[in-house]
Amino acid sequence: MSAYIVSITPRVTGQVIEVHVEDNSKVKKGDLLFEIDPSIYKATYKKALATQKQAFALLAKAKNEEQRALNLEKRTPGAVPALTLNNLNNAVETSTANVELAKANVEEAHLNLEYTKVYAPTNGYITNLNLRVGSQVVANSPVVALIDEDSFWIEGYFKETDLVGVDAQDTAYVTLMMHNNVQLEGHIKSIGFGIAKQDGSTGNDLLPNVNPNFQWIRLAQRIPIKVKLDNIPKDVQLRVGMTASIKIIKNS
């Protein structure tokens, strides 16, 4: 039994101040998992807002000075040197760029502040949770695993001679060792297109490395298939690593 495992990774660095889940607990998409100390990120956000306010003020001042010079030049041609007008225009462009930079810094600071709260990206089960209040987490470093509850599949390995006429979407019946009295119905999601060779690997001098005890009786290779269950009874719990038996029914 396999499933997609999502690595829960914080986007910012800091100390954990709250943990809202327990190990092996079920969570829904959007549930708050844990919180990181937001103090420094709040301060950075406030600083970015202040810088943005200052940038807007400087832009307004630069525009006002340029407009006054343009009005004077309009009333009295030649009253304002061309170099002065050019410098005033450059000041407006620089102030405009500074405003855009300040706005980007505010957005980044706001995002980092939001990232101090880590939410579940999908429905699933928390596993291998070692976080505690006071733990230090690092940005972009996984801290806990979340098993996607909607992604479970069974992987089986069938002899290539047994897969003649078998296609994706064919019906498959699955029996779990943990629930050996329940037969689950599913379908083949995919059939593997390749497996690793067991001999013929490259040896010294780039020549094939052939086993001297090679048996001339060829055994059928096993091809991996994935089976997706269609309906799962409420009393059947799926867990990654469970053992299962698969019976394939050819649809055609």
Order of alpha helices (4+ residues) and beta strands (2+ residues): beta-beta-beta-beta-alpha-alpha-beta-beta-beta-beta-beta-beta-beta-beta-beta-beta-beta
